[in-house]
Structures are given as C-alpha cells and as structure tokens.
Amino acid sequence: MGFHPIDLGILVVYLLSTVAIGVWISRRASKSMGNYFLGGNQIPWYMLGLSNASGMFDISGTMWMVYLLFVYGVKSAWIPWLWPVFNQIFMMVYLSIWLRRSGVMTGAEWIRFRFGDSRGAQLAHLVVVAFALINVIGFLAYGFIGIGKFAATFLPWQLATDPTTNANLYGLAITALTTIYVVKGGMFSVVFTEVLQFVIMTIACIWVGVIAMQQVSPDVISAAVPEGWHSLWFGWNLDLDWSGRMLAANEKIASDGWTMFGAFFMMMLFKGVLNSMAGPAPNYDMQRVLSARTPREAALMSGLVSLVLLVPRYMLITGLTVLALALFMGELREMGSDVDFELILPMAMERVPVGLFGLLFSALLAAFMSTYAATVNAAPAYIVNDVYKRYIKADAPEKTYVRLSYVVSLIVVVLGTLFGFLVQNLNDIVQWIVGALYGGYIAANVLKWHWWRFNSWGYFWGMITGILASALVPGGAAWMADQGWIESVPTIYLFPVILLISLVGSVAGSLTTDPDEEQVLKQFYLRVRPWGWWRPIHDQLLSEYPDLNANRSFARDAVNVVVGIAWQTALTVTGIFLVLQQYTALTYSVVVVIATSIFLKQNWYNRIVDYPDEVNLSPAGES
C-alpha cells in the first residue's frame, strides 16, 4: 500500500518535530549526568506519567495484542498478566514510594544503598549491571522486530527482494533515526518527545475505534468468531473452537500452550505477584520513578499510566481486530497454516481513510520510537554511572560522562539490532523475556525489600543462578523435547524451576556469609521503611529514635493492590467492550472503574506519605 501525499506529509511533519525537540533540549540535558539520566529530578509527575504510558505503548506489543484479541477474544485481556501488566499497580500502591525514597540514579546504585560497599556488594552491583544490559538488549531486539515488519508492509520503497531482509533494513533505518534524538537529548528529550507522541497516539486510537464501530456491526463480529469469544470469563480449559472458521487459529492456540487456560492463568498470577513484589527491572520504568521529584509524585506517576493508557490503547487494538474480522477473514484463511497473525495489525490499517492512515502510521511509529528511546536511555546509566565512574574514573568532568553515554547508547543499539536479526518471532522473545529472564530476577529482588538477613552475597548468587537458569532451563527443556523424551513445555511453566534455583542461590548465599554492615541496614530501613522481616534492625534503631514506627501498612497495601488490579482490568475491558458495542458488559466495567476509583481515592491517594517522619529528625541525644 502506497502513501497518499497527505499521509506522507503528516509523517514527515511528525518525524521532523520529534528530532527537532530532541536536538533543542539536548543543551539542557548535557549539563550533568543527573540532568541526562533523570531530568535533574525537575520534571512534573504528570509529564513523567504520560511519558511512561507512551513508552509502554510499543508497536511490537500492540501487534502482539491485536493477534491475541483476534485469536483469544476478550479473554486476551488476561494474557498481558504475563509481563505482568499489573506490576504498575504494585508500583502505584507502595513500591514507587519505596524506590524513590532511595534518592539514587540507577538500579545498580540502589544496590549500593541497600547492601553497602563490601566485596559482595560490589559483585551484586556488577551483576545488576549485567542483567540490566541483557534486559535492554532483549527489549531493543523486540522493538526492532516489530517496527521492521510494520514499516515494510506500508513504506513504498523496496530495500531488498527478500521480505525478511527488507523488513530488517527498514528496522535498521528507523532505529538509526530514533537513536539520534535519544542519544543527544537524554531523559529531557525522551520525556518531552514522548508526551508529543502520546497525544498523537491517543487521537489515532480513539479515531480508529470510532471508525470500527461505524463500519462493523456487532452481528458481523458475532458471525465471524466462535462461541465464547466475547466472554471475559473462562474455565479450566479455554473452550474456544475456531473449527469451520479458521483452523490455523486452533493450531496457534495449541502451539502457544495455553489450551488449559485455568492452569495458565494461575501460573501467570503466581509469577505476576512475585514479579511485581520484586519491583521494576532496571529499565525505563525504574528510570521514570527515580526521575520523579518526590516519592509521592513517583506513586502518582505510576497510577496515571493505567488511567491514561489502557482505554485508548485497547480501542485501537479492538478497532483493528474488528476491521480484520470483518474484512480480511477470507484472505487470512487462504494463508492456511502459514498465516502470520502478527501481520493482522498492518493488514487492518489498509482500510482506514486518508489522513487517519498518516496519523495512525505516525502514532505507531511514535509508539516504537518512545519505547525504543526510553530503553536506550536506561542503558548508559549503568555503564557510565555504575562501572566507569565508580571503578575507572570517579573525578572526570560531567561532560565526559555525558559524551561517554552517547557512545554506550550507540553500542547497545547495535547489539540489540544484531539480536533482532537473529530472532524473528515476537512471541518467542516475549516468552523468553517474561517467562525465563524475569523468572531468574524475581527471588533475589523480592528478598531485598523484605528480609534484613538477605545480604549482598545472597543477592549476587541469587541473580547469577537465576540468569544462568533462565538461559539453560528453557534450552534444556527444548532439547529434551527434540529428543522425544518430554512434550514441548511453554516457557511460563518452567518458571517454578527457574525460581527455585534462584531462591536456593539467594538463601544459601546469605546464610553461609556474614550479614551486611549494621549501619547500612539501619540507614536503608530508616529511609525506605519497608514492611517485612526487619524487626532486628527496627529494635536497634529504637535507641536512637525512641518513637520509631514500623511500617504496618501491609494489610492496607495488599487490599489496595487487589482493588487496583480490578480497577486496571476494568479499564482494559472498557476499551474493548466499547468498540465491540457490548453495552451491557461496558456498563458493568464502567461501574467497576467508578467504584474502585472511589475506594482507591480514600484508601490509597489520601494516605500517600513522602518519607517516614524520622528521616528528617536527628537521633536521640543530638541537637
């Protein structure tokens, strides 16, 4: 499909505006590392929230979710719990507050704040840097795959005769353009360009949803999909049969390994809760929290993400799915078992009118650029701040660190792109990141918040065993399946094995070595004040702070998390039911959104505290 001159004009204006903002802001960003990586902690929470929402609105994820809704129907609203999407609720309720109280610049620097500067802490520090870089490169590859497939479908120039090579070359060109403004402008550039991108994406999302509602009636959708497709609820088995409509969809459900949807859901919930309690991985989400002006603003920023992102995003996802169901079923059936469901999104876009097509293409390009930019911005902080400045040259001029950040950004972009060339299936990389890599991250990072005796050596061995297990366990299971010894196992079902290995490494590493320095633990507990097993440290601090209060908010936080997840899920299905014109279900979801919002206003928003009172007090005996 070629570009109409109006669509092409919209795209060119968007691209020029984005790069111009990045270059214009770069002077402010280059003053210091704090400005470059955290925006000098001067950016308002609502700007950071819109920026974070834009960063989560990625094109690869959108292509994946259009495929999920097409095949799994409304039940697909549960599947993003794989990430888990509800980690934003844990962040909103309490973890963003705890994280921002640390006052550090990166996740690796947080390790120093938690564990001190012993030999074990230095190794823990370095293993977080390694994990962060693996995570960044994986996400860059994920974005590269999606944007290449998307751009090659629409842009009129044929860069190579082979379709895969053509898509890769487009991915290469667009990542190069994105790299220009993010490398130059740092966090200021990322945030301000992402706010622009979010406005464009929201307009396009709502517009597509309205067009789908105007062009496709509920009866047409019902005739195209199997029984149960419209229902959010499920039993032990998925019970969604595409026979007679599209046999390839049944094959896809079987290959995904989610036919026993009840077991899959329980594993998602189990993994998702632990993953969320671990806190954010060292990526762009963590950088937004650390960039907030205060802990309270960090919590508000995390809450804003779900509020502004979910309804418009799912209006787009549902609108494109509806257009594909109504207009492209015949074409998809003709592809047989070779159908690529990840191409449903670009196929559906072919039916949107001139003007909207240019805006939608720009919006989805913006979705890629915002996610890619945010991910790239997170990487150099770990190399420059946590390795070069700490271990190599601590007294270099600030501009030297910023210039080195440019170089590191370019290197991780190249590595992510190379990885993207090697892995060409979005679902494979999603499953590996969320099922295996994060599985190895969880044990050590849950314990670091909640158990005083968990020390730096425990963290180091927990992360090392977790990262190795995330690489070896899925590979071993795949090899045994190839030998015919076992059935093929979806990655998420390997999570308990990876978690257990990492947990053994974490606990054994802690109990076979000395506790961390008492003063380090006291400073961490005093400032962050987590709930959990901190009684020995609390008792030691009582001599200095006789009125010291422990954090007794666990029950309230747990209730707020449960209500928050219901709120977030209701926001998700509101966008879906609106475009599907399922008005009874829409009414129920809106009622849930309103009721949970009122509850959270009283039990969460009104009770957010920046710092414990003792943080600003002198110890007993001091004036």
SVG drawing of the C-alpha trace seen along z (x, -y; Angstrom):
<svg xmlns="http://www.w3.org/2000/svg" viewBox="-27 -24 67 64">
<polyline fill="none" stroke="black" stroke-width="0.4" points="0.0,0.0 1.4,-3.4 1.3,-6.6 -1.1,-9.3 0.7,-12.7 -1.4,-13.9 -0.4,-10.8 3.2,-11.3 3.1,-14.9 1.8,-14.0 4.6,-11.5 7.3,-13.9 6.0,-16.7 5.9,-14.2 9.5,-13.0 10.9,-16.5 9.2,-17.6 10.5,-14.7 14.1,-15.1 13.9,-18.9 12.6,-18.6 15.5,-16.2 18.2,-18.4 16.6,-21.6 16.5,-20.1 20.0,-18.5 21.8,-21.5 19.9,-21.3 20.4,-17.5 24.2,-17.7 24.9,-19.8 25.3,-16.8 24.6,-13.1 21.6,-13.9 20.1,-16.0 20.9,-13.5 19.5,-10.4 16.9,-11.8 16.0,-15.2 17.5,-16.8 14.5,-15.5 12.6,-18.6 10.0,-17.0 6.4,-17.1 4.8,-13.7 2.0,-14.1 4.6,-14.6 6.6,-11.6 3.3,-9.6 2.4,-10.5 5.9,-9.7 5.9,-6.3 2.5,-5.5 3.9,-6.4 6.9,-4.2 4.7,-1.2 2.6,-1.8 5.0,0.1 4.3,1.2 5.6,4.8 3.3,5.2 0.4,3.7 0.9,6.1 1.1,9.0 -2.1,7.9 -4.1,7.5 -3.1,11.1 -4.2,12.1 -7.6,10.4 -8.2,11.9 -7.5,15.4 -8.4,15.5 -11.2,12.9 -12.0,10.8 -10.1,13.4 -7.0,12.0 -7.3,9.1 -5.8,11.5 -2.8,12.6 -0.7,9.4 -0.5,10.5 2.5,12.4 4.5,9.2 2.8,8.7 0.9,5.6 -0.4,5.2 3.1,4.5 2.1,0.9 -0.5,1.3 2.2,2.6 4.3,-0.4 1.4,-2.8 0.4,-1.5 3.8,-1.3 6.9,-0.3 7.4,-3.6 7.4,-5.3 10.0,-2.9 12.2,-3.1 12.1,-6.9 13.0,-7.3 16.4,-5.9 17.4,-9.0 19.7,-7.1 20.2,-7.4 20.1,-3.7 19.0,-0.2 22.7,0.7 23.3,-2.4 20.3,-1.3 22.2,2.0 25.0,-0.1 22.3,-1.9 20.8,1.4 24.0,3.6 26.8,1.1 30.3,1.2 31.7,4.6 33.1,7.1 29.8,8.9 28.0,5.6 30.4,4.8 29.7,8.2 25.9,7.7 26.3,4.2 28.0,5.7 25.5,8.5 22.7,5.9 24.6,4.0 24.8,7.3 21.1,8.1 20.2,4.5 22.2,4.7 20.8,8.2 17.3,6.8 17.9,3.7 19.3,5.7 16.4,8.1 13.8,5.3 15.7,3.5 15.6,6.6 11.9,7.0 11.2,3.4 13.4,3.9 11.4,7.0 8.1,5.2 9.0,2.0 10.7,3.8 7.6,5.9 5.3,2.9 7.2,0.5 7.9,3.0 4.2,3.5 3.5,-0.1 6.5,-2.1 6.7,-2.1 10.4,-1.6 11.7,2.0 15.1,2.1 15.7,5.8 14.0,8.6 13.8,11.0 10.9,9.9 12.8,10.7 15.8,8.7 13.6,5.8 11.9,5.7 15.2,5.8 16.6,2.9 13.6,0.8 14.0,1.6 17.7,0.6 16.8,-2.8 14.1,-3.7 16.2,-2.7 19.0,-4.9 16.7,-7.9 15.4,-7.2 18.9,-6.9 19.7,-10.4 17.4,-12.2 17.6,-10.0 21.4,-9.8 21.6,-13.6 18.8,-14.6 18.8,-12.1 15.8,-12.0 14.6,-15.5 14.4,-14.6 12.8,-11.3 10.0,-12.7 9.1,-15.7 9.1,-13.8 7.0,-11.0 4.4,-13.5 4.0,-14.7 3.9,-11.0 1.3,-10.1 -1.1,-12.9 -0.7,-11.7 -1.3,-8.0 -4.4,-8.8 -6.0,-10.8 -5.3,-8.0 -6.5,-5.2 -9.9,-6.9 -10.4,-7.6 -9.7,-4.0 -12.1,-2.7 -14.9,-5.0 -14.4,-4.0 -14.6,-0.3 -17.8,-1.0 -19.3,-2.8 -18.3,-0.3 -18.8,3.1 -22.0,4.1 -22.0,6.4 -23.8,9.1 -21.0,9.2 -18.4,9.7 -20.6,12.5 -20.8,14.3 -17.1,14.3 -16.0,15.6 -16.6,18.8 -18.8,19.1 -17.3,17.7 -15.1,15.2 -17.0,12.2 -16.7,13.5 -14.0,12.3 -14.5,15.4 -13.1,18.9 -13.0,22.4 -10.1,24.8 -10.0,25.2 -10.1,22.4 -13.1,23.9 -12.6,21.7 -13.0,23.6 -12.3,22.0 -13.1,25.1 -15.1,24.1 -13.9,20.6 -10.1,20.6 -8.3,23.9 -5.0,22.0 -6.3,20.2 -6.8,23.5 -3.3,24.5 -1.9,21.3 -3.7,21.8 -2.2,25.3 1.3,24.1 1.1,21.3 0.4,23.9 -2.5,22.1 -5.3,24.5 -5.5,25.3 -6.3,21.7 -7.1,22.1 -3.6,23.6 -2.1,20.9 -4.0,18.2 -2.9,19.5 0.7,19.6 0.5,16.1 -1.0,14.9 1.6,16.7 4.5,15.4 3.0,12.0 2.5,11.3 6.1,12.3 7.5,10.4 5.6,7.3 6.8,7.6 10.4,7.7 9.9,4.1 10.7,2.8 13.5,4.4 16.4,2.0 14.9,0.4 13.0,-2.7 10.2,-2.2 12.6,-2.4 14.3,-5.5 10.9,-7.3 10.4,-6.5 13.9,-7.7 13.3,-10.9 10.2,-11.9 10.5,-15.0 9.3,-13.2 8.1,-9.7 4.5,-10.9 4.9,-12.1 6.5,-8.8 3.4,-6.9 1.0,-9.3 3.1,-8.9 2.7,-5.1 -1.0,-5.4 -1.5,-7.8 -0.1,-5.3 -3.0,-2.8 -5.6,-5.7 -4.4,-7.3 -3.1,-4.3 -5.5,-1.4 -8.8,-2.7 -7.4,-4.4 -4.9,-1.6 -7.5,1.1 -9.8,-1.0 -7.1,-0.8 -6.4,2.9 -10.1,3.8 -10.8,1.5 -8.0,3.1 -9.1,6.6 -12.8,5.8 -11.8,4.5 -9.7,7.6 -12.5,10.0 -15.0,8.2 -12.8,7.6 -9.9,10.0 -11.1,13.4 -11.1,14.8 -7.6,13.6 -6.3,15.0 -8.0,18.3 -6.3,18.6 -2.9,18.4 -3.7,21.8 -1.2,22.8 1.3,20.3 -0.8,17.3 1.3,14.7 -1.2,13.4 1.3,10.6 0.5,9.0 -3.2,8.5 -2.5,5.0 -0.9,3.7 -3.5,5.5 -6.3,3.8 -4.7,0.4 -5.1,0.7 -8.8,-0.1 -8.5,-3.3 -9.1,-6.6 -6.5,-9.1 -5.4,-11.4 -6.1,-8.9 -3.7,-6.5 -0.9,-9.0 -1.8,-9.9 -2.1,-6.2 1.2,-5.3 2.9,-8.2 1.3,-7.1 2.5,-3.5 5.9,-4.8 5.8,-7.0 4.9,-4.0 8.1,-2.3 10.3,-5.3 9.1,-6.2 9.7,-2.6 13.0,-2.3 14.1,-5.8 13.2,-5.0 15.0,-1.7 18.2,-3.2 18.2,-6.0 18.3,-3.4 21.4,-1.6 24.3,-4.1 23.4,-5.0 24.5,-1.5 27.8,-1.5 28.8,-5.1 27.5,-5.8 27.8,-2.3 31.0,-1.0 33.1,-3.8 32.5,-6.4 32.7,-4.0 35.6,-1.7 37.6,-3.6 37.5,-7.3 35.5,-8.9 36.7,-12.5 36.1,-13.1 34.3,-16.2 30.5,-15.8 30.6,-16.4 33.0,-13.5 30.4,-11.2 27.7,-12.6 29.8,-12.1 30.6,-8.5 26.9,-7.9 26.5,-8.8 29.0,-6.0 27.4,-3.4 23.9,-4.2 25.2,-3.5 26.8,-0.3 23.7,1.1 21.6,0.1 24.0,2.1 23.8,5.1 20.0,5.0 19.7,4.7 22.0,7.7 19.9,9.8 16.8,8.7 18.3,10.0 18.8,13.4 15.3,13.7 12.4,13.0 9.4,14.1 7.8,11.7 6.1,14.3 9.3,16.2 11.2,13.2 8.2,12.1 8.0,15.6 11.8,15.6 11.8,12.2 8.8,12.6 9.0,16.3 12.7,17.1 14.8,13.9 12.4,12.3 12.0,15.7 15.6,15.5 15.3,12.0 12.4,12.5 13.7,14.4 16.7,12.1 14.7,8.9 11.7,9.9 14.0,10.7 16.0,7.5 12.9,5.5 11.5,7.8 14.3,9.6 17.0,7.9 19.3,11.0 19.3,11.2 22.8,9.8 24.9,8.8 26.3,12.3 22.8,13.7 21.8,11.2 24.9,12.0 24.4,15.7 20.6,15.4 21.0,13.3 23.8,15.4 21.9,18.7 18.7,17.0 20.3,15.6 22.0,19.0 18.8,20.9 16.8,18.6 19.2,19.4 19.8,23.2 16.4,24.4 14.4,23.4 17.2,24.6 17.4,27.9 13.6,28.4 13.6,27.7 16.5,30.1 14.7,32.9 11.5,32.2 13.5,32.5 14.8,35.9 11.2,37.0 11.8,37.5 9.2,35.0 6.4,32.9 7.2,29.4 6.8,27.1 5.7,23.5 8.3,21.2 6.0,19.9 5.6,23.4 9.3,23.6 9.1,20.5 8.9,22.5 12.0,24.4 13.9,21.2 12.5,19.5 13.5,22.4 17.1,22.5 17.4,18.7 15.8,18.9 18.3,21.6 21.1,19.5 19.7,16.4 19.1,18.1 22.3,20.2 24.4,17.2 23.0,15.2 23.1,17.8 26.7,19.0 28.1,15.5 28.0,12.6 25.2,10.1 25.7,6.8 27.1,3.8 24.7,2.8 24.9,-0.9 24.0,-0.3 20.9,1.8 19.8,-0.8 20.1,-3.7 18.2,-1.7 15.4,-0.8 15.2,-4.3 14.8,-6.0 12.7,-3.4 10.8,-1.8 9.5,1.4 7.3,3.9 8.6,7.4 11.1,9.2 13.0,6.1 12.4,6.5 16.1,6.8 17.1,3.6 14.0,1.8 14.9,2.7 18.5,1.5 17.2,-1.9 14.9,-2.4 17.9,-3.5 18.4,-6.4 14.8,-7.0 12.6,-6.0 9.4,-6.9 10.3,-5.0 7.3,-3.4 7.4,-0.3 5.5,-0.1 2.2,1.6 0.6,0.9 0.9,4.4 -2.8,5.2 -3.9,1.9 -1.3,2.2 -2.5,5.7 -6.1,4.6 -5.2,1.6 -3.3,3.9 -6.3,6.3 -8.7,3.4 -6.1,1.7 -5.8,4.8 -9.7,4.9 -9.6,1.2 -6.9,1.8 -8.6,4.8 -11.9,2.9 -10.2,0.0 -8.8,2.6 -12.1,4.2 -13.9,0.9 -12.0,0.0 -12.7,3.5 -16.4,3.6 -16.9,0.0 -15.6,0.8 -17.3,4.3 -20.6,2.4 -21.3,4.8 -23.1,2.1 -24.3,4.3 -20.8,5.6 -19.5,2.0 -21.9,0.7 -20.6,3.3 -16.9,2.4 -17.6,-1.3 -19.4,-0.7 -16.3,1.3 -14.0,-1.5 -16.0,-4.1 -16.4,-2.0 -12.7,-1.1 -11.6,-4.6 -13.7,-5.9 -12.2,-3.2 -8.6,-4.0 -9.1,-7.7 -9.9,-7.1 -7.6,-4.2 -4.6,-5.0 -4.4,-8.5 -5.3,-10.3 -2.7,-8.2 0.5,-8.6 3.4,-9.8 6.7,-11.1 9.1,-10.0 8.8,-8.5 8.8,-11.2 12.2,-10.0 14.0,-10.7 14.0,-14.4 14.8,-14.1 18.1,-14.0 18.9,-10.8 18.2,-11.0 20.8,-12.9 21.7,-15.2 20.5,-18.8"/>
</svg>
